Structure formats: structure tokens, C-alpha cells
Amino acid sequence: MMTSPNTMPDVSDAQMKILTHMEEMVVDTFNRMRLTCATKCTNKKFDVSDVIKQEAVCIDRCVAKYMEFHDLIGKRLSRDKDTYDLLSNPPVFEKTEVENSTSDNVR
Amino acid sequence: MSVSITGLDQQPEDIDSKTFREFAKSYNKISEQCFMDCANDFTTSEVRRKEDTCINNCLSKYLDMTRRVAMRFQEYHMMVMEPGQTPGIPSTSSENQSNKSGLSSYLPGGS
């Protein structure tokens, strides 16, 4: 059975949400890396407006390093389920239903 | 009338996508933090052994601290919350209305 080349595979809503979150995560990584490497590599003298060669080389290395840090950390974080649970669930309280027993509002 | 503290009526897929989102946020924050603190040598683009140890230590510290903070946060709320009170939102009962000085309104007896 041939499928037309223009059809997308069926992606459920839930999967779309997760894909969107993954995209957001990549954008977030990029933004943080950008700020971090700019902070680390900028020569604080600011006597020229162009990026000098030394800074450019530093940025290249910084990006490579950041991505490797990112990968290493990701591997270690996803190694056990406890860590994933710890980071993915901010302390929410016991899932108990609280009954408001006063029925004075009912007229 | 019943009030649920957490969204019990969410679909499982929504919960999964929320937890992933939280994880992704935390992951990026840790990454940035540990990079800021551990990566100081830009003469090479490779990760050196010293930095590798630093990453391990940074990670375990961060996670231990997160656990501890979460534990104390929950203890605090269990200690001061009245039954029926929504966590994080000050009580609107009349005893507490007059005493509006932040945290002390949570403590039994007030100031």
C-alpha cells in the first residue's frame, strides 16, 4: 500500500504537545548558551565594537563545551527514574479532595 | 462542594506533557548553572577530567538541595496549614484578617 508523499503520519494531540515542549527546550538551551558564552568570552574592555579573533575562538570552544556539558548532564539525569521524578514534579501537595461541608449557601 | 488541590481531572497525556515540560525547564537550568560554575578553561573545546568531576559534584549537590528544599517546604505547609486551606494562599478566616504581616499570618497564634 503506497502512501502519498504529502501525508504526515498521524500524530496525536499529546504527542504534538510533547514535540512542542521539546522545541521550546531547544530554544531555551540556545538562549542560555548564548548568554552564558557571551558572559564568559567577552573581553570586558569594550574598546572595539567588533568581535576580536580571541573572542571568536573562545565562543567556538564555549559552544562546543556547552553542548557537551548539556549532553553529559542529560545522560546522568535520565539514568534513574527518581531524578526524573524529582525534577519534573515540583512539590505539590497530597491529592486529597477537600470537602467544604458548610451548606449555608444553599437557599 | 469539593475543592481539589491538584488537577485530578486531567488526562494522563496532559500530566505527561506537564511533567516533561517541568523536567525540560529544570534540565536547562541545571545545565546552565553547572556550566557557569565548572567551565572556566577555554583553551580547549574538550571537557577535561577536572570539569567532569565538577559536573558530577554539581549535579549531586543540586539534586540533594532540591530534595531538601522540597522536604522542608512540605513540612512547613503541613505544620501551618489549617484543614481546608489551600496551600500557598493565605487564609481568609476572620482571625487572620487583622494580622497581615506576611508569614506570621501562617503561624498559629499570630504575632
Backbone of each chain as ProteinMPNN parsed JSONL, in Angstrom:
{"seq_chain_A": "MMTSPNTMPDVSDAQMKILTHMEEMVVDTFNRMRLTCATKCTNKKFDVSDVIKQEAVCIDRCVAKYMEFHDLIGKRLSRDKDTYDLLSNPPVFEKTEVENSTSDNVR", "coords_chain_A": {"N_chain_A": [[0.85, -1.187, 0.0], [0.677, 2.069, -1.009], [1.565, 5.14, 0.363], [0.755, 8.521, -0.052], [3.262, 10.98, -0.761], [2.782, 13.348, 0.529], [1.383, 13.056, 2.862], [1.226, 13.358, 6.368], [2.41, 11.42, 9.103], [0.126, 10.048, 11.492], [-0.2, 12.043, 14.207], [-0.791, 12.214, 17.523], [-2.633, 14.47, 19.669], [-1.446, 14.652, 22.151], [1.145, 13.839, 21.607], [1.905, 15.891, 19.925], [1.957, 17.982, 21.725], [4.114, 17.268, 23.327], [6.152, 17.338, 21.455], [6.146, 20.047, 20.885], [6.978, 20.991, 23.348], [9.536, 19.953, 23.378], [10.713, 21.376, 21.373], [10.58, 23.928, 22.477], [12.347, 23.514, 24.535], [14.77, 23.219, 23.224], [15.072, 25.762, 22.15], [15.265, 27.204, 24.511], [17.649, 26.131, 25.548], [19.416, 27.106, 23.63], [19.186, 29.888, 24.054], [20.13, 30.177, 26.692], [22.724, 29.245, 26.392], [23.732, 31.101, 24.659], [23.727, 33.482, 26.197], [25.343, 32.707, 28.33], [27.823, 32.049, 27.114], [28.417, 34.495, 25.963], [28.771, 36.015, 28.242], [30.984, 34.702, 29.406], [32.982, 34.921, 27.508], [33.336, 37.518, 26.66], [35.538, 40.122, 26.244], [36.198, 42.383, 28.635], [36.95, 44.96, 28.131], [35.888, 46.462, 26.036], [36.845, 48.178, 23.986], [36.713, 48.055, 21.268], [34.167, 47.639, 18.751], [33.758, 45.412, 17.19], [33.797, 41.824, 17.201], [36.64, 40.439, 18.444], [39.358, 38.319, 17.287], [40.217, 36.583, 19.286], [38.044, 36.465, 21.013], [36.215, 35.315, 19.307], [37.239, 32.761, 18.866], [37.086, 31.818, 21.452], [34.316, 31.741, 21.767], [33.622, 29.742, 19.92], [34.756, 27.501, 21.151], [33.402, 27.578, 23.539], [30.737, 27.081, 22.819], [30.947, 24.45, 21.864], [31.755, 23.178, 24.194], [29.626, 23.738, 25.904], [27.53, 22.341, 24.706], [28.47, 19.769, 25.036], [28.579, 19.538, 27.819], [25.87, 19.788, 28.296], [24.894, 17.438, 27.098], [26.196, 15.459, 28.65], [25.166, 15.998, 31.195], [22.474, 15.57, 30.706], [22.471, 12.825, 30.166], [23.205, 11.811, 32.674], [21.151, 12.688, 34.285], [18.919, 11.377, 33.278], [19.367, 8.848, 33.973], [18.364, 7.499, 36.26], [15.024, 6.877, 37.443], [14.161, 8.214, 39.685], [15.432, 10.672, 39.771], [14.364, 11.925, 37.537], [11.692, 12.111, 38.355], [11.975, 13.759, 40.576], [12.769, 16.168, 39.449], [10.746, 16.727, 37.685], [8.429, 17.047, 39.031], [7.396, 19.564, 40.821], [7.1, 20.36, 44.326], [4.053, 19.324, 44.955], [0.96, 19.188, 46.638], [-0.633, 16.743, 48.77], [-2.852, 14.672, 47.042], [-5.607, 15.164, 47.891], [-9.121, 15.387, 48.19], [-10.857, 18.174, 49.232], [-13.492, 18.692, 51.301], [-15.982, 21.071, 51.409], [-17.857, 21.576, 53.953], [-19.894, 23.189, 54.755], [-23.206, 23.992, 54.212], [-24.496, 26.324, 54.018], [-24.815, 28.147, 52.049], [-26.648, 27.289, 50.317], [-29.815, 27.944, 49.33]], "CA_chain_A": [[0.0, 0.0, 0.0], [1.533, 3.246, -1.129], [1.017, 6.38, 0.917], [1.194, 9.693, -0.822], [4.392, 11.595, -0.07], [2.429, 14.555, 1.258], [0.637, 12.828, 4.104], [2.001, 13.272, 7.604], [1.942, 10.327, 9.95], [-0.827, 10.526, 12.489], [0.418, 12.424, 15.467], [-1.871, 12.555, 18.435], [-2.5, 15.772, 20.339], [-0.484, 14.535, 23.255], [2.485, 13.823, 21.039], [2.186, 17.25, 19.433], [2.32, 18.806, 22.885], [5.469, 16.937, 23.754], [7.07, 17.859, 20.442], [6.239, 21.494, 21.104], [7.822, 21.227, 24.529], [10.923, 19.671, 23.032], [11.199, 22.516, 20.6], [10.805, 25.009, 23.448], [13.545, 23.186, 25.304], [15.936, 23.524, 22.388], [15.189, 27.223, 22.092], [15.742, 27.621, 25.824], [19.068, 25.782, 25.607], [20.142, 28.047, 22.801], [19.223, 31.206, 24.7], [21.013, 30.146, 27.848], [24.091, 29.09, 25.913], [24.118, 32.384, 24.072], [24.038, 34.433, 27.266], [26.471, 32.213, 29.122], [29.079, 32.192, 26.382], [28.708, 35.92, 25.822], [29.328, 36.467, 29.528], [32.29, 34.121, 29.67], [34.004, 35.184, 26.488], [33.505, 38.911, 26.274], [36.647, 40.874, 26.787], [35.443, 43.46, 29.267], [37.473, 46.301, 27.877], [34.957, 47.181, 25.157], [37.439, 49.289, 23.238], [36.276, 47.959, 19.878], [32.806, 47.12, 18.667], [33.735, 44.105, 16.532], [34.283, 40.686, 17.986], [38.015, 40.17, 18.021], [39.61, 36.915, 16.974], [40.321, 35.824, 20.534], [36.676, 36.231, 21.497], [35.544, 34.399, 18.379], [37.736, 31.414, 19.166], [36.506, 31.451, 22.751], [32.909, 31.383, 21.569], [33.566, 28.424, 19.287], [35.024, 26.474, 22.164], [32.345, 27.64, 24.544], [29.562, 26.387, 22.29], [31.225, 23.015, 21.856], [31.772, 22.725, 25.577], [28.281, 23.81, 26.482], [26.719, 21.227, 24.197], [28.921, 18.527, 25.635], [28.074, 19.572, 29.195], [24.433, 19.562, 28.21], [24.686, 16.016, 26.838], [26.621, 14.68, 29.816], [24.2, 16.194, 32.274], [21.239, 14.905, 30.303], [22.628, 11.378, 30.357], [23.203, 11.479, 34.091], [19.838, 12.961, 34.874], [17.897, 10.419, 32.867], [19.804, 7.496, 34.308], [17.368, 6.809, 37.089], [13.684, 7.451, 37.416], [13.978, 9.111, 40.836], [15.876, 12.018, 39.413], [13.365, 12.479, 36.633], [10.525, 12.469, 39.156], [12.309, 14.897, 41.432], [12.844, 17.408, 38.679], [9.562, 17.013, 36.887], [7.3, 17.342, 39.892], [7.619, 20.487, 41.929], [6.331, 19.794, 45.436], [2.615, 19.582, 45.028], [0.509, 18.645, 47.897], [-1.34, 15.48, 48.696], [-4.006, 14.772, 46.162], [-6.84, 14.843, 48.622], [-10.215, 16.303, 47.937], [-11.26, 18.85, 50.461], [-14.928, 18.931, 51.253], [-16.476, 22.235, 52.127], [-19.054, 20.921, 54.479], [-20.998, 24.107, 55.095], [-24.187, 24.083, 53.141], [-25.304, 27.51, 54.328], [-25.02, 28.956, 50.851], [-27.767, 26.764, 49.528], [-31.094, 28.515, 49.826]], "C_chain_A": [[0.881, 1.229, 0.0], [0.858, 4.442, -0.479], [1.568, 7.546, 0.116], [2.303, 10.397, -0.049], [4.001, 12.817, 0.753], [1.727, 14.302, 2.575], [1.594, 12.73, 5.282], [1.537, 12.038, 8.366], [1.014, 10.89, 11.019], [-0.116, 10.81, 13.797], [-0.699, 12.857, 16.394], [-1.602, 13.915, 19.071], [-1.441, 15.747, 21.421], [0.939, 14.557, 22.723], [2.873, 15.19, 20.505], [2.626, 18.14, 20.571], [3.759, 18.549, 23.279], [6.487, 17.433, 22.741], [7.25, 19.356, 20.594], [7.143, 21.793, 22.287], [9.283, 20.967, 24.21], [11.519, 20.822, 22.24], [11.501, 23.69, 21.518], [12.089, 24.778, 24.214], [14.792, 23.531, 24.511], [16.166, 25.028, 22.31], [15.748, 27.756, 23.408], [17.233, 27.329, 25.984], [19.889, 26.787, 24.82], [20.285, 29.401, 23.493], [20.18, 31.243, 25.876], [22.467, 30.068, 27.425], [24.606, 30.416, 25.38], [24.543, 33.36, 25.155], [25.267, 34.014, 28.049], [27.784, 32.432, 28.391], [29.419, 33.652, 26.158], [29.33, 36.455, 27.104], [30.755, 35.975, 29.721], [33.37, 34.645, 28.727], [34.223, 36.641, 26.152], [34.673, 39.522, 27.015], [36.075, 42.179, 27.329], [35.925, 44.868, 28.94], [36.566, 47.121, 26.976], [35.597, 48.35, 24.431], [37.16, 49.206, 21.743], [34.88, 47.361, 19.842], [32.75, 45.754, 17.987], [34.238, 43.023, 17.475], [35.696, 40.37, 17.527], [38.239, 38.668, 17.929], [39.629, 36.053, 18.236], [38.938, 35.477, 21.074], [35.965, 35.22, 20.604], [35.955, 32.962, 18.65], [37.145, 30.909, 20.478], [35.063, 31.013, 22.583], [32.774, 30.021, 20.905], [33.738, 27.33, 20.33], [33.918, 26.412, 23.199], [31.111, 26.881, 24.071], [29.778, 24.883, 22.317], [31.156, 22.451, 23.267], [30.373, 22.689, 26.173], [27.443, 22.641, 26.014], [27.164, 19.914, 24.811], [28.496, 18.432, 27.101], [26.609, 19.173, 29.204], [24.13, 18.074, 28.012], [25.04, 15.168, 28.048], [25.608, 14.764, 30.941], [22.903, 15.474, 31.953], [21.313, 13.409, 30.524], [22.533, 11.04, 31.831], [21.857, 11.704, 34.745], [18.826, 11.895, 34.51], [18.268, 8.993, 33.221], [18.82, 6.778, 35.215], [16.075, 7.599, 37.191], [13.483, 8.456, 38.55], [14.33, 10.546, 40.497], [14.865, 12.689, 38.505], [12.14, 12.934, 37.417], [10.791, 13.705, 39.998], [12.248, 16.203, 40.646], [11.553, 17.737, 37.95], [8.353, 17.308, 37.733], [7.707, 18.298, 40.993], [6.736, 20.053, 43.09], [4.877, 20.22, 45.4], [2.091, 18.776, 46.19], [-0.304, 17.399, 47.683], [-2.6, 15.628, 47.891], [-5.264, 14.357, 46.904], [-7.9, 15.843, 48.234], [-10.673, 16.894, 49.25], [-12.73, 19.184, 50.368], [-15.248, 20.192, 52.025], [-17.84, 21.868, 52.667], [-20.197, 21.888, 54.78], [-21.965, 24.197, 53.927], [-25.06, 25.312, 53.342], [-25.628, 28.304, 53.078], [-26.218, 28.498, 50.037], [-29.065, 27.271, 50.111], [-32.244, 27.756, 49.177]], "O_chain_A": [[1.718, 1.416, 0.883], [-0.309, 4.719, -0.754], [2.716, 7.532, -0.329], [2.288, 10.412, 1.182], [4.783, 13.28, 1.583], [1.494, 15.241, 3.337], [2.644, 12.093, 5.193], [0.37, 11.66, 8.27], [1.111, 12.057, 11.397], [0.487, 9.927, 14.407], [-1.464, 13.767, 16.075], [-0.487, 14.435, 19.016], [-0.656, 16.681, 21.584], [1.823, 15.195, 23.293], [4.027, 15.604, 20.616], [3.541, 18.951, 20.425], [4.527, 19.477, 23.532], [7.564, 17.896, 23.116], [8.356, 19.878, 20.454], [7.961, 22.712, 22.249], [10.168, 21.666, 24.704], [12.68, 21.189, 22.42], [12.522, 24.363, 21.376], [12.83, 25.716, 24.508], [15.755, 24.07, 25.055], [17.298, 25.504, 22.392], [16.597, 28.648, 23.418], [17.988, 28.161, 26.486], [20.926, 27.26, 25.285], [21.367, 29.987, 23.514], [20.939, 32.196, 26.05], [23.335, 30.722, 28.003], [25.751, 30.802, 25.614], [25.592, 33.994, 25.05], [26.119, 34.835, 28.39], [28.746, 32.939, 28.969], [30.595, 34.017, 26.162], [30.28, 37.236, 27.073], [31.63, 36.731, 30.144], [34.529, 34.79, 29.115], [35.173, 36.983, 25.447], [34.776, 39.446, 28.239], [35.531, 42.985, 26.574], [35.363, 45.851, 29.423], [36.478, 48.34, 27.127], [34.973, 49.399, 24.272], [37.352, 50.187, 21.024], [34.458, 46.67, 20.77], [31.79, 45.009, 18.187], [34.995, 43.28, 18.411], [35.922, 40.069, 16.355], [37.443, 37.864, 18.412], [39.118, 34.933, 18.243], [38.689, 34.36, 21.528], [35.208, 34.376, 21.084], [35.12, 32.057, 18.662], [36.761, 29.746, 20.604], [34.632, 30.029, 23.184], [31.91, 29.23, 21.281], [32.971, 26.368, 20.383], [33.545, 25.339, 23.672], [30.51, 26.126, 24.835], [28.902, 24.129, 22.741], [30.576, 21.392, 23.504], [29.992, 21.738, 26.855], [26.732, 22.018, 26.803], [26.34, 19.04, 25.079], [28.098, 17.364, 27.567], [26.169, 18.344, 30.001], [23.241, 17.516, 28.655], [24.288, 14.272, 28.432], [25.238, 13.762, 31.554], [22.302, 14.844, 32.823], [20.361, 12.79, 31.001], [21.853, 10.084, 32.205], [21.476, 10.978, 35.663], [17.971, 11.541, 35.322], [17.585, 8.045, 32.831], [18.477, 5.617, 34.991], [16.051, 8.821, 37.045], [12.736, 9.424, 38.407], [13.639, 11.493, 40.874], [14.544, 13.866, 38.672], [11.609, 14.017, 37.172], [9.94, 14.587, 40.117], [11.737, 17.212, 41.131], [11.295, 18.898, 37.632], [7.339, 17.774, 37.214], [8.3, 17.886, 41.99], [5.702, 19.427, 42.858], [4.53, 21.341, 45.772], [2.709, 17.815, 46.65], [-0.627, 17.038, 46.551], [-3.334, 16.605, 48.042], [-5.895, 13.348, 46.591], [-7.606, 17.012, 47.981], [-10.849, 16.191, 50.245], [-13.159, 19.884, 49.451], [-14.825, 20.354, 53.169], [-18.837, 21.85, 51.946], [-21.326, 21.467, 55.029], [-21.565, 24.45, 52.791], [-26.209, 25.352, 52.902], [-26.606, 29.051, 53.049], [-26.729, 29.224, 49.184], [-29.36, 27.033, 51.283], [-33.408, 28.057, 49.44]]}, "seq_chain_B": "MSVSITGLDQQPEDIDSKTFREFAKSYNKISEQCFMDCANDFTTSEVRRKEDTCINNCLSKYLDMTRRVAMRFQEYHMMVMEPGQTPGIPSTSSENQSNKSGLSSYLPGGS", "coords_chain_B": {"N_chain_B": [[-19.902, 20.868, 48.076], [-16.821, 20.381, 46.568], [-13.324, 20.808, 46.687], [-10.551, 20.362, 44.739], [-7.109, 19.975, 45.291], [-4.961, 19.494, 43.555], [-4.974, 19.084, 40.003], [-7.095, 16.793, 39.49], [-8.64, 15.953, 37.48], [-7.323, 15.85, 35.125], [-6.222, 14.689, 31.934], [-4.252, 11.713, 31.385], [-2.326, 12.166, 29.386], [-1.967, 14.896, 29.419], [-0.826, 15.242, 31.891], [1.575, 13.887, 31.542], [2.745, 15.527, 29.599], [3.01, 17.873, 30.98], [4.767, 17.129, 33.062], [7.009, 16.509, 31.582], [7.609, 18.989, 30.573], [8.269, 20.451, 32.88], [10.503, 18.996, 33.654], [12.179, 19.525, 31.48], [12.591, 22.266, 31.781], [13.928, 22.338, 34.282], [16.163, 20.828, 33.662], [17.486, 22.421, 31.767], [18.104, 24.61, 33.365], [19.816, 23.517, 35.307], [21.881, 22.709, 33.644], [22.854, 25.137, 32.666], [23.634, 26.378, 35.049], [25.587, 24.616, 36.146], [27.408, 24.702, 34.102], [28.236, 27.386, 34.138], [29.537, 27.422, 36.603], [31.444, 25.389, 36.467], [32.869, 25.36, 34.016], [35.692, 26.782, 33.192], [37.938, 26.907, 31.704], [38.9, 27.83, 28.714], [40.775, 27.137, 26.816], [40.638, 24.906, 25.435], [38.279, 22.936, 23.547], [37.421, 20.603, 24.528], [36.017, 18.592, 27.171], [37.516, 18.618, 30.231], [39.052, 16.351, 32.656], [38.883, 17.303, 35.251], [36.784, 19.069, 35.02], [34.808, 17.282, 34.457], [34.539, 15.842, 36.86], [33.699, 17.955, 38.367], [31.209, 18.442, 37.207], [29.797, 16.127, 37.997], [29.787, 16.451, 40.791], [28.495, 18.9, 41.009], [25.972, 18.276, 39.983], [25.034, 16.273, 41.833], [24.964, 17.747, 44.195], [23.131, 19.767, 43.561], [20.808, 18.253, 43.131], [20.465, 17.035, 45.65], [20.061, 19.289, 47.197], [17.697, 20.223, 46.077], [15.978, 18.158, 46.836], [16.047, 18.457, 49.61], [15.045, 21.04, 50.008], [12.468, 20.701, 48.98], [11.48, 18.873, 50.797], [11.511, 20.324, 53.256], [9.819, 22.402, 52.596], [7.375, 21.091, 52.23], [7.046, 20.073, 54.807], [6.777, 22.428, 56.262], [4.387, 23.469, 55.258], [2.626, 21.458, 55.994], [2.706, 21.751, 58.679], [1.671, 24.302, 59.269], [-0.698, 24.628, 57.932], [-4.202, 25.034, 58.004], [-6.874, 22.718, 58.2], [-8.587, 22.371, 55.14], [-7.573, 24.606, 54.051], [-6.205, 26.203, 51.22], [-3.083, 25.42, 49.856], [-0.437, 27.797, 49.864], [-1.996, 29.98, 49.589], [-3.102, 32.664, 51.479], [-4.98, 32.31, 54.501], [-8.405, 33.194, 54.69], [-9.818, 33.523, 56.914], [-11.481, 35.098, 59.718], [-9.845, 35.519, 61.932], [-7.37, 35.86, 60.933], [-7.483, 38.072, 59.378], [-6.905, 40.563, 60.479], [-4.251, 40.475, 60.954], [-1.813, 41.047, 58.996], [0.822, 40.6, 58.425], [2.588, 39.172, 56.362], [4.37, 36.191, 56.537], [3.842, 35.625, 59.218], [1.165, 35.447, 59.497], [0.614, 32.907, 58.894], [1.424, 31.409, 61.015], [0.415, 29.664, 63.894], [-1.542, 31.389, 66.224], [-0.491, 33.846, 65.606], [1.135, 37.126, 65.641]], "CA_chain_B": [[-18.909, 21.425, 47.143], [-15.497, 19.857, 46.894], [-12.237, 21.513, 46.013], [-9.357, 19.523, 44.647], [-5.911, 20.788, 45.353], [-4.275, 19.352, 42.272], [-5.925, 18.785, 38.929], [-7.31, 15.361, 39.408], [-9.424, 15.569, 36.314], [-6.533, 15.974, 33.909], [-5.942, 13.463, 31.193], [-2.872, 11.244, 31.589], [-1.385, 12.756, 28.431], [-1.658, 16.253, 29.872], [0.099, 15.153, 33.014], [2.884, 13.547, 30.975], [3.349, 16.641, 28.9], [3.402, 18.846, 32.008], [5.965, 16.679, 33.779], [8.145, 16.648, 30.692], [7.938, 20.413, 30.484], [8.985, 20.817, 34.106], [11.814, 18.376, 33.58], [12.989, 20.243, 30.492], [12.994, 23.542, 32.389], [14.947, 22.093, 35.305], [17.35, 20.337, 32.972], [18.209, 23.553, 31.195], [18.645, 25.452, 34.433], [20.987, 22.839, 35.865], [22.932, 22.749, 32.63], [23.449, 26.467, 32.645], [24.276, 26.649, 36.335], [26.811, 23.848, 36.295], [28.386, 25.183, 33.129], [28.793, 28.648, 34.656], [30.444, 27.191, 37.726], [32.501, 24.402, 36.233], [33.668, 25.523, 32.799], [36.458, 28.016, 33.258], [39.125, 26.815, 30.877], [38.515, 27.83, 27.307], [41.898, 26.917, 25.911], [40.282, 23.745, 24.63], [36.84, 22.725, 23.486], [37.088, 19.318, 25.151], [35.734, 18.634, 28.604], [38.632, 17.997, 30.937], [38.64, 15.451, 33.729], [38.526, 18.119, 36.407], [35.441, 19.593, 34.774], [33.91, 16.141, 34.531], [34.268, 15.632, 38.298], [32.92, 19.103, 38.808], [29.816, 18.227, 36.772], [29.19, 15.124, 38.88], [29.534, 17.035, 42.109], [27.486, 19.952, 40.861], [24.684, 17.597, 39.826], [24.518, 15.646, 43.061], [24.626, 18.801, 45.152], [21.9, 20.426, 43.142], [19.676, 17.352, 43.364], [20.272, 16.901, 47.089], [19.463, 20.521, 47.697], [16.296, 20.245, 45.644], [15.219, 17.241, 47.701], [15.943, 19.01, 50.948], [14.124, 22.181, 49.949], [11.115, 20.182, 48.796], [11.091, 18.252, 52.056], [11.221, 21.359, 54.248], [8.663, 23.14, 52.111], [6.193, 20.317, 52.547], [6.916, 20.038, 56.272], [6.287, 23.731, 56.694], [2.977, 23.606, 54.952], [1.835, 20.521, 56.796], [2.687, 22.242, 60.046], [0.907, 25.519, 59.493], [-1.946, 24.709, 57.202], [-5.433, 24.578, 58.629], [-7.586, 21.824, 57.283], [-9.474, 23.104, 54.251], [-6.899, 25.764, 53.483], [-5.465, 25.911, 50.002], [-1.676, 25.745, 50.09], [0.131, 28.927, 49.138], [-2.923, 31.128, 49.6], [-3.358, 32.964, 52.885], [-6.317, 32.024, 54.982], [-9.245, 34.39, 54.725], [-10.669, 33.49, 58.107], [-11.502, 36.425, 60.359], [-8.748, 35.702, 62.888], [-6.152, 36.251, 60.258], [-7.663, 39.286, 58.587], [-6.28, 41.742, 61.089], [-2.815, 40.279, 61.06], [-1.451, 40.867, 57.607], [2.259, 40.692, 58.214], [3.249, 38.091, 55.621], [4.476, 34.823, 57.002], [3.343, 35.404, 60.576], [-0.242, 35.106, 59.454], [0.512, 31.458, 58.772], [1.779, 30.721, 62.227], [-0.705, 29.611, 64.84], [-1.427, 32.371, 67.301], [-0.131, 35.152, 65.056], [2.161, 37.85, 66.404]], "C_chain_B": [[-17.528, 20.923, 47.514], [-14.454, 20.589, 46.069], [-11.052, 20.579, 45.928], [-8.135, 20.409, 44.574], [-5.109, 20.676, 44.059], [-5.281, 18.884, 41.238], [-6.154, 17.305, 38.749], [-8.005, 14.958, 38.137], [-8.644, 15.739, 35.017], [-6.367, 14.63, 33.238], [-4.514, 13.012, 31.474], [-1.89, 11.889, 30.629], [-1.005, 14.166, 28.851], [-0.645, 16.226, 30.992], [1.493, 14.837, 32.495], [3.538, 14.756, 30.344], [3.776, 17.718, 29.892], [4.693, 18.426, 32.691], [7.173, 16.802, 32.887], [8.593, 18.1, 30.619], [8.718, 20.881, 31.7], [10.391, 20.255, 34.09], [12.709, 19.152, 32.639], [13.476, 21.572, 31.058], [14.125, 23.333, 33.38], [16.262, 21.668, 34.673], [18.169, 21.497, 32.439], [18.833, 24.437, 32.259], [19.897, 24.836, 35.033], [22.161, 22.934, 34.916], [23.653, 24.081, 32.656], [24.25, 26.719, 33.921], [25.601, 25.926, 36.452], [27.86, 24.27, 35.272], [29.042, 26.465, 33.638], [29.844, 28.384, 35.726], [31.626, 26.304, 37.381], [33.387, 24.664, 35.025], [34.41, 26.836, 32.865], [37.638, 28.039, 32.319], [38.73, 26.725, 29.419], [39.707, 27.743, 26.368], [41.643, 25.694, 25.045], [38.768, 23.588, 24.598], [36.44, 21.393, 24.112], [36.818, 19.51, 26.632], [36.851, 17.911, 29.343], [38.13, 17.175, 32.12], [38.177, 16.225, 34.96], [37.1, 18.653, 36.249], [34.42, 18.474, 34.866], [33.54, 15.841, 35.984], [33.391, 16.74, 38.815], [31.455, 18.941, 38.417], [29.114, 17.242, 37.701], [28.824, 15.714, 40.225], [28.436, 18.08, 42.056], [26.1, 19.325, 40.779], [24.177, 17.025, 41.138], [24.173, 16.68, 44.103], [23.285, 19.426, 44.822], [20.69, 19.56, 43.454], [19.413, 17.173, 44.854], [19.618, 18.137, 47.664], [17.996, 20.611, 47.303], [15.453, 19.354, 46.533], [14.987, 17.853, 49.061], [14.952, 20.169, 50.991], [12.685, 21.691, 49.835], [10.596, 19.595, 50.099], [10.685, 19.308, 53.082], [9.976, 22.15, 53.872], [7.385, 22.408, 52.458], [5.953, 20.247, 54.04], [6.287, 21.321, 56.776], [4.797, 23.848, 56.44], [2.114, 22.649, 55.731], [1.683, 21.036, 58.207], [1.713, 23.394, 60.229], [-0.449, 25.551, 58.827], [-3.098, 24.255, 58.054], [-6.097, 23.623, 57.67], [-8.535, 22.637, 56.424], [-8.793, 24.292, 53.607], [-6.134, 25.368, 52.239], [-4.011, 26.303, 50.203], [-1.245, 26.941, 49.26], [-0.77, 30.141, 49.139], [-3.288, 31.417, 51.047], [-4.801, 32.693, 53.26], [-7.136, 33.306, 55.029], [-10.162, 34.394, 55.939], [-10.491, 34.778, 58.902], [-10.353, 36.618, 61.333], [-7.518, 36.233, 62.179], [-6.269, 37.549, 59.483], [-6.889, 40.454, 59.155], [-4.766, 41.647, 61.061], [-2.248, 40.012, 59.676], [0.053, 40.844, 57.381], [2.821, 39.406, 57.642], [3.202, 36.742, 56.281], [3.823, 34.604, 58.361], [1.864, 35.071, 60.571], [-0.441, 33.608, 59.295], [0.687, 30.763, 60.096], [0.628, 30.737, 63.204], [-0.502, 30.62, 65.95], [-1.06, 33.752, 66.795], [0.94, 35.832, 65.887], [1.509, 38.89, 67.305]], "O_chain_B": [[-17.118, 21.035, 48.669], [-14.68, 20.938, 44.911], [-10.597, 20.058, 46.947], [-8.119, 21.439, 43.9], [-4.632, 21.684, 43.537], [-6.33, 18.343, 41.587], [-5.485, 16.648, 37.951], [-7.981, 13.792, 37.742], [-9.23, 15.769, 33.935], [-6.373, 13.581, 33.882], [-3.653, 13.84, 31.771], [-0.743, 12.139, 30.997], [0.136, 14.589, 28.667], [0.266, 17.051, 31.055], [2.476, 15.431, 32.936], [4.733, 14.992, 30.523], [4.78, 18.398, 29.68], [5.6, 19.235, 32.882], [8.255, 17.157, 33.356], [9.786, 18.402, 30.606], [9.702, 21.611, 31.578], [11.35, 20.932, 34.459], [13.87, 19.414, 32.956], [14.625, 21.963, 30.847], [15.139, 24.03, 33.347], [17.336, 22.094, 35.096], [19.384, 21.558, 32.628], [19.939, 24.951, 32.09], [20.903, 25.513, 35.245], [23.29, 23.204, 35.325], [24.882, 24.149, 32.667], [25.38, 27.204, 33.882], [26.617, 26.524, 36.808], [29.059, 24.204, 35.542], [30.263, 26.609, 33.574], [30.894, 29.025, 35.76], [32.704, 26.461, 37.955], [34.54, 24.235, 35.005], [33.828, 27.894, 32.622], [38.277, 29.078, 32.149], [38.284, 25.68, 28.944], [39.644, 28.23, 25.239], [42.333, 25.468, 24.051], [38.063, 24.043, 25.498], [35.252, 21.087, 24.216], [37.311, 20.446, 27.261], [37.1, 16.73, 29.104], [36.974, 17.274, 32.533], [37.208, 15.85, 35.621], [36.321, 18.686, 37.2], [33.291, 18.694, 35.304], [32.372, 15.613, 36.3], [32.464, 16.515, 39.593], [30.561, 19.263, 39.199], [27.989, 17.479, 38.139], [27.721, 15.518, 40.736], [27.568, 18.145, 42.927], [25.163, 19.789, 41.429], [23.03, 17.258, 41.52], [23.193, 16.52, 44.829], [22.424, 19.592, 45.685], [19.681, 20.041, 43.969], [18.257, 17.16, 45.279], [18.731, 18.048, 48.513], [17.155, 21.026, 48.101], [14.353, 19.729, 46.941], [13.886, 17.788, 49.608], [14.126, 20.262, 51.899], [11.791, 22.202, 50.51], [9.436, 19.786, 50.466], [9.629, 19.196, 53.706], [9.178, 22.52, 54.734], [6.421, 23.015, 52.924], [4.816, 20.346, 54.502], [5.381, 21.303, 57.609], [4.039, 24.277, 57.31], [0.987, 22.983, 56.094], [0.668, 20.797, 58.86], [1.007, 23.458, 61.236], [-1.268, 26.418, 59.13], [-3.017, 23.238, 58.742], [-5.901, 23.713, 56.458], [-9.227, 23.515, 56.94], [-9.358, 24.925, 52.715], [-5.489, 24.321, 52.204], [-3.729, 27.406, 50.671], [-1.636, 27.083, 48.101], [-0.351, 31.224, 48.73], [-3.735, 30.523, 51.766], [-5.715, 32.829, 52.447], [-6.621, 34.371, 55.367], [-11.137, 35.143, 56.005], [-9.476, 35.464, 58.774], [-9.918, 37.748, 61.552], [-6.721, 36.968, 62.762], [-5.272, 38.072, 58.985], [-6.291, 41.238, 58.418], [-4.081, 42.667, 61.139], [-2.208, 38.864, 59.233], [0.51, 41.049, 56.257], [3.461, 38.632, 58.355], [2.127, 36.207, 56.555], [3.306, 33.521, 58.633], [1.355, 34.481, 61.524], [-1.534, 33.093, 59.533], [0.174, 29.663, 60.3], [-0.068, 31.746, 63.322], [0.573, 30.699, 66.546], [-1.296, 34.74, 67.49], [1.578, 35.203, 66.732], [2.204, 39.603, 68.028]]}, "name": "protein", "num_of_chains": 2, "seq": "MMTSPNTMPDVSDAQMKILTHMEEMVVDTFNRMRLTCATKCTNKKFDVSDVIKQEAVCIDRCVAKYMEFHDLIGKRLSRDKDTYDLLSNPPVFEKTEVENSTSDNVRMSVSITGLDQQPEDIDSKTFREFAKSYNKISEQCFMDCANDFTTSEVRRKEDTCINNCLSKYLDMTRRVAMRFQEYHMMVMEPGQTPGIPSTSSENQSNKSGLSSYLPGGS"}
